[in-house]
Amino acid sequence: MTKSRGKTLSPGVKYRVSGREAFQPGSKGKVLGNLLGITSLRAMEEAELAAAINAEHALIGLYGEFHRFTRSDVDRIHRLFLGKIYAWAGTTRDVNLSKGGFTFAPWNLVPQLMDDLERDVLAKHTPCEGATIEEIAEHIAVVHVEVLLIHPYREGNGRTARLLATMMAYQAGMPGIDFGFIGSRGKEFNGYVGAVQAGLDDNYAPMTAIVLRALKRALTRSRSRVR
């Protein structure tokens, strides 16, 4: 599978965009054009967080344990997540993205990369199953890394990848997955970014370790509720 290759990705840096772009009037170029008329970056972050929570609830039950995910499913997840915020939700980006010196795949290659994702990754690693939690973690990690390396959408790639990981965890009989320890900056986040980068060399071990930790956190949380 062809991957986007670039320099080291630094956390905490906003996307740089080349190509067509439209910001919400009154946002001073900080908020993308949206259906809600939001002009504040903080308000948009809150709206997207609420949308991700609602999307997870909507997605539960849509995909059974024997479902093999496709690129259309990934688009559907993104649309359920951001469809009430952005008109282009569920549609692959038409701009080039870079962040912290790391350039993601050119926008015109994204459709082919998504086809490759379906054929080479989703077809192999879904339905998500495994004899051990470690095997389940590996399946989720590979899919998670590959979606993030493609970065198929203008916004919401991280949460879309996490929503897909959550659906895969449920599919495998797990009580979800808890990435809450990663945060948006600091040591844990840097390790997460490094784990994504390792996938450029087909090294999924770092992300597998992170996913395994996230699965165990979900298990612990689930057991504590039962007590």
Buried (B, 14 or more C-beta within 10 A) or exposed (E): EEBBEBEEBEBEEEBEBEEEEEBBEEBEEBBBBBEEEBBBEEEBEEBBEEBBEEBBEEBEEEBEEEBBBBBEBBBBBBBBBBBBBBEBBBBBBEBBBBBBEBBBBBBEBBEEBBEBBBEEBBEEBBBBBBEEBEBBBBBBBBBBBBBBBBBBBBBBBBBBBBBBBBBBBBBBEBBBBBBEEBEEEEEBBBBBBBBBBBBBEEEBEBBBBBBBBBBBBBBEEEEEEEE
